[in-house]
Each structure stands twice: as C-alpha cells, then as structure tokens.
Amino acid sequence: MIKADDCSLDPSALRSVEERARALLNRAEVWDRFPTPIEDILAAANLRVEKKCLQDADGFMAYLAGKAAHIATKAAETLSAVKSALTKVFGIYDPGDSIIHIDDTVSGSKQNFLKLHETGHHELPAHRKMFRFFQDCEQTLAPEVADLFEREANNFARFALFQGGAFSAMAADCPLLIKTPMKLATKFGASIYASAREFARTNHRDCLVVVLNRAEYINGAGMRASVRRIEPSPSFRAKFPIPTDEWITLDHPLGRLLPRHGQRMVKPTSLAMRDLNGQRQECIAESFDTTHNIIILLYPQKALTTTTVILPAGFKQAGNF
C-alpha cells in the first residue's frame, strides 16, 4: 500500500518550520559544510544522543521504568502493544532530559535523518511544550496532532539535512539521471531514499520518483513489488496524472525496471505515458536497488536536450502509461 503523505504542510506552517531549522543551522555554523555535520547541529541544540536497539521491547521497558512509575505501569499493562509498536519506532525524543534515542540497527544515513527529525521536535516550541506535558500525564497526543507534528519534524529534518536549498541548487546543475541523487546522497550524508525523494520534490524539470518495497516472488503470479512512495516534481504534477498503482508486476509498464538476477541498476529504458491532455509522451525510466527499496526515476524524453530514444514496437500499456 502506498504510504500516506508524510511531508505536506500549508505554506505558513512550512515557513515557520524552516525558520526554526535555519536558525539552528546558523547557530551551528554548518552552511556549506559537507557532509552535513549532524553532530554540530545536535550540539547547537544542546541535545544528547543515545543509541540502542529500540526493537528490544524489554530494554525499552527498562528505560520507561526509570522515567516515571505511572508510565512504566501503563506500558507494562500493554506490553504486547508496546512490542508491536516498537517494530516501527526508530527514534524517540525525551524532552525531560534533552535526549534523543536512536535505533542503532538502522543505517548511518537513516540515523542522520532520524536525529534531525527528533531535533525538530526539540526545536519547535509547540512540540517541546506538548511532549513535556504528555510525558507528565497518562494521556497521548490526538492522532491528527501527532500526524501534524510528524510532518513538521520531517520538514525540519529535510531542511537541515539538505541545507535549505543547497541540494536542489546542486541537483539543478546535474544531469537528469538516477545517479545524480545517489551522488548527492553521499555528499550530504543522506540516504538514497531520502535524496531521491528530495530530488523529485524540488526539481525544476519534469520527473517522477517511484519508490518500491523489495520485490517478492508469488507462486502463480511471478515477481512483484509494492509501491511505497510516489514523488512527482511540481512541473510533472502539472502536466501528468500521478500513477496510483499499488503493485508493479512484470507485465506492468514499469515491470522492466524491476532489477533481476542480482542486478543493482536497470539502465535507461523507454516507455510511454499519457499526459493530462491524453497525449502519448515518450518517457525514459531507470532504477536502482538499494537493497531496502527499488528507486525508479522517470522523466519525459523532451526533458533532455540530447539523445533520442525509440519506443520498442508493440510496447504494452496499462493505466496511465
């Protein structure tokens, strides 16, 4: 199933979040330093980081027991629920002690984003105030408030990690190729997943990033991969319908982009997609297997200034493709 939106904010909220992130980067003096110096940002925020396996429910329960009796009691009464929830928790912000707990079983680049996400909770005044309040009582944040806080913290982390518009400015001067966000990921200390999304989200050219979960083989159905995220550039969204397919199979137009037989990358492949006017547009797509996800970058051929790609005869179309 395609993941729910995790970043959209109204313009005023986004400006407020970015102002807080910019102020922290100014205090940390990290502009134009690469990869983005996460530890200096944390120091400027007066935050400490503790790494532990947050998937270890017993260890997390021990941590709760040291915080407050009523919290530990409440958690103990719902231990099975806690264990289930912890399979999806990779970072925790403790406002009382100004500590961030990060799951050390995830990659270093993902830890960077998690640290900045939790720093966002610390630096955004409404977050810090609410987190302290709910830490001292037996209530929990309303789902809609929690969702807003997560989207605000994600945008704080994006701005800090990619140093405002530095990433998009560099990407604008680079080729429209999947290797571009891969190289920029290394430069900024980000994951390929986050960099590919940022590449599409902030690009001035028409392009679309489709993030797939790991491919699997289904008896009688063959190879398929579920769609995790779809990230269009603003100009792509204005010209093309956004795909809504939840699964990519081998007979899907993007099926040829599923790496097979140990492949890590599928070279540029031609296909066609219909624009909002119903006109058939020749496109190019390529993919990379990060081992955690399959990243597909798709863009209209006219977005390039050179190279002519011939659409294979008899190419099968489905959906918007």
N, C-alpha and C positions, 0 to 999 in steps of 0.2 A: 504494500500500500504506500502511496506517495505521502511523504511526511507533511504534516501541517506547516504552514508558514511560520518561520521562527525569527524573522527579522523586520517585517514591515512595521513602520511607525508613521504617525502623522507628522508632517513637516516640522511643526513646532516642538514636538517631543524629541524628534531626531536631532534638531538643532541644540536642544538642551543637553542631551546625552553627549553629543560631540563636543560641546563647550567644556563639559567636565573632563572628558578624555583629553582634550587639547591642553587644558590647564595642568593636568597631571604630567603629560609629556613635556611641557615647559619646565615644570619643577624638576623632572628627572633629567632634563637636558639630553634627550635621546634622538632628537631630529637628525635625519641623515646619517645615522649610525646603523650599520648592518652586520649581521642580522639584528633585528630589533632587540635591544638589550633588556630583556624581561626583568632580570634581577634588579636593575637600576630603577625600573618603574615600580617594582614592589617596594624597594627601599624608600622611594619618594612618597609612597602611600602608607609607609610605616606598617607594612604587613609582613608577617612571617608565614612561611610555607612548611607544612609537614606532609611528607609523602607516606602513604600507606596503601594497602590494598583495601579499597572501600567495598570490594565484593565480599570481604570477610565479615559476615554478619556478627560473629562472636566478638571480633575485635572492635567493631563499631559499637556494639552494645557496651563493651567495657569503657569506651570513650564516653558514651552517654552517661554511664553510671557516675563518672567523675564530674559531670556538669551539674546535675540537679536531680534530687531524689524523685520528684514527680515526673520528670522527663523519662528517667530510666524505668520507672514503674509503668508508665504508659506504654513505652516501647516494648517492655518485656511482655506486656499483655497481648501485644500484637506482633510477636516475634516472626511468625510466618509471613506476615505482610511486610515487615521490615526486610526480611531476607529477599523477598520477591522484588521490592523496590530497589534494593541496593544493586541489583544486577544492571540497573540503568543509571546509577549515580557514579560520577567520576570526579566531582568537585563539590566541596561544602565550605560555606563561609560561616565562620564563628565570630559574630560581632563583639561578643563579650571579651574575648582575648585577642582580637585582631589577628586571627589565624586563618589561613586557607588550608584545607585538607585536600590534597590532590592524589588521585589514584595513580600509583607508580607503575601499574601494569600496562598503561597505555603508552603510546609512542611519545618521544620527547616533543615533537612538533604539536601533537594534540595537547600535551601538558601545557605548552605555551599559551594556547588559546584558552584552556580551562583556567589558568592562573589569571589571565586578563578578564575573563568573564566574571570570576569571583571578585576580582578587584573592582569591577563595575558595581557590584552590589555594595561594596565598601565605600566607593567614592560618590555614588548617587545618594544624596541626603535622604530622600524618601525611602530608599531601600534600607539604608542603615538603621533608620528610625524604626521601621516596621519589623525588621529582622530582630532587633533588640526587644521590641515589645512582645513578639510572638515566642521568643526564646524564654521569656519570663512567665508565660502563661501556658495553658493547655489547649489553646486554640491553634488553628492553622490558617494560612492565607486562603482567601477565596480563590477558586480556580481562575477567574478572569483576571484577578490582580496578579496571581503567580505567573500567568501567561504573559502579561504585560511586562512584569519585572524581568522575565527571561529574555524577551525580545529586546528590552532596553539594555540588558547586560551583554547580549550578543553584539549589539551595535557598538557598545563601548569597546568590547574586545576587538571588533573589526577595525575600528578607527585607530586604536592603539597599536595593534599588531602591524597593520598596513600603513601606519604613519600618515593618517589622513588621506590625502590624495596622491601620495607618493607612488603607491602601487599602480593606480590607474594611469598616472602620467608616464610611468616606465612602460606599461603594457601598450599604451597608445603608440609608442615608437617601435614596438616589436612586431614581428610577423604574426599573422592570424593563424597560429599553429598551436597544437596542444602542448608542444614543448615549451612554449612561452610561459604559461602559468607554472609548469614544472620547474623551470629555471628560476622564476621569481619566488617560488616557494622556498627554495634553498636560500636565496638572497635575504628574504625577510624572516626566515626561521619558522615558516608556517607549514601546515600540511598541504599536500597536493589537493586534497578535497576542498579545504577552505580557499586555497588560491584559485582553483578552477571556478568556484562559485563567484569569488570576487572579480575574476577576470571577465566573466559574462555580465555580472551585475553592473559593473562600472564602465564597460567598453562602449566606445562611441560608434563601433561598427555593428552590423547585423550579425549576431551569433547566438547560439543556444548551447548550454551545457546540460547534459542529462547524466545524472549520477545513478548508477545501478548498484544494487547489492550484489554480492558474489553469485556467479552463475551456478546453477544446480542442474542435475540430470534427473528427469522424472520418467519413470517407466511408462512407455507408451506415448509419451509426449515429447521426449527429447530434451535438449538443452534450453533453459530459460533463465531469465534474471528479472527480479522485481525492480521497479523504478523507485528510487529513494527520494531524489530531488530533481526538479526541473527549474533551471535558472536561465531566463532569457535576458538579453541586453535590452535596454529601453527601445532602441530602434527596431529590434527584431519583434518585440511585442506589438509595436505599432503597425507592423506590416504582415505578420504571420499569425495564424491561430496557434495557441500553445497546446502541444500534444497532451492528451490526458490518459494515454495508455499506461496501465499499471504493470504490465508484463512485456518483456521483449523476448520473443522466441526466434528460432532460426528462420522462420518464414515471414517475420516482420521486416519491414524495410531497413530497420536498424540491426537486424539479426546478424548481418555480415560484420558488424562491429564488435561482436562478442569474441574476445580472444579465445583461441582453442589450441590444443596440443602444445601447451607450455608457452604460448605467446604472451608477451607483456604488452605489445603495442600492435595495433592494426593500422596500417598506413592509410593515407587519404583515399577515400572511397566515394565514388559518385552515386548520388541518388536524387530523387525529385521530391519536392514538397509544394503544395498549393498555398498561395498567399491568401490574404483576406478577400481579394477580388476573385478568387477561384482560378487564378492564372498559375500554370505549372512553372516552377522555378527550379533550375538546376542548382543543386547544393553539393557540398563536399563535407564529409564527416570522417573523423579519425578517433581512435580510442586508446586508452592506456589502462592497464590493470595494476592498481596499487597494491594488490593482494587483499585489501579490505573492501575496495569498491572498484567498479569499472567506470571510468570517466570518459564520456563521449563529448566531443566538441563538433558542432555542426554550424556551417555558415553558407550563405548563398555564394555561388561562384562569382557573381558580379561584385562581391566584396573584395575580390582580389584584383590586382592590376595586371597580372600576368598568368600564364598557364591556362590552357584550355582543356577541360575535362569532358570526355564524351560519355554520355549516359549509355550504359550497356543495353543492347537490344533486348526487348522482352522483359525489362525490369518490372517486377511485381510491385504494385502499390497497395497500401492499406491505410485506412483512416485518413488523416490529413496529408499523408505522404504520397 
